[in-house]
C-alpha cells in the first residue's frame, strides 16, 4: 500500500523493505547495546518541580547522538553542543536511507526540503515492556512532541504495529485535538514533511500492539522489545560536534554513556583516546 489519499506532506508505504532486508536489519540490531539514558545530569539538573528520571525506553543513535541530558536538538536556539558525532550507518541501512531520500524528493514540493537536506541522523527506539519490582510494565508509547530537525522525517517500523497520531496539542477536547491517525505496520515506511506536520502539529505513539510474539532486537536486561523504530532526520553538519569539542561540563555529563558505548563500539572507543 502506497501513498493513496493521504494529505499533502504525508507518505506511507507498506511494505517498504522486503524479508531479506528485514532479516539483515534484525541481524545487525542484535549486535547493538542500547542505552538507558537519564533525562537530566549534574550540569543540567531537573527544573523546579521536576525530578530525575530515565527515558521510557532504551535508545541508540547513528550519525549523531542527541543525549537527553544535552537537551536534544531544538533550532533555532537549541543548536549549540546538542549533537555529538556518532557511528555511521551500516551499508545495508545506508541503502535504505538512500531510497527514503529519493522518495521524499520525488513526493514533496521543493519548498519542503532544505538545500543541504540529507537523512544523516537516526534515532532507534526500542518499544516494549520493562520489569519493575517483579511486574512487567508497558513502556511502548511516546508522548506528544515535535521533531525539530529541518526537512522531511522518515520512519521505518519493525515488529508489532503502532498507532500513530498527529495532534494539535494540549488544552483542547479529544475530538478537536486529533488531526490524523494511522497504524504503522511491520516493515513500513512513513515520511512526513511541511509546515503542518513538522511545526503546526505534534505527533505521538499512542500504543503498540502485542500480537506477533516475536523476539526482536538485541537482548536488553529486564526489557522485552516488541517494536523497533528508526527515525531518520537531518542535522546540518556544522551543528554536529566531536566529543572532544564539547565544553568540559557537557563532556562530564555524557562521559559515562560514552564509556559504556565504547565497550562495544569502535567509534566511541576512539572517541576516548583523543
Secondary structure, 3 states (H helix, E strand, C coil): CCCCCCCCCEEEECCCCCHHHHHHHHHHHCCCCCECCECCCCCCCCCCCCCCCECCCCEEEECEECCHHHCCCECCCECCCCEEECCCCCHHHHHHHHHHHHHHHHHCCHHHCCCCCCCCEEEEEEEEEEEECCEEEECCCEEEECCCCCCCEEEEEEECCEEEEEECCCCCCHHHHEEEEEEECCCCEEEECCHHHHHHCEEEEEEECCCCCCCCCCCECCEEEEEEEEEEECCCHHHEECHHHCCHHHHHHHHHHHHHHHCCCHHHHHHCCC
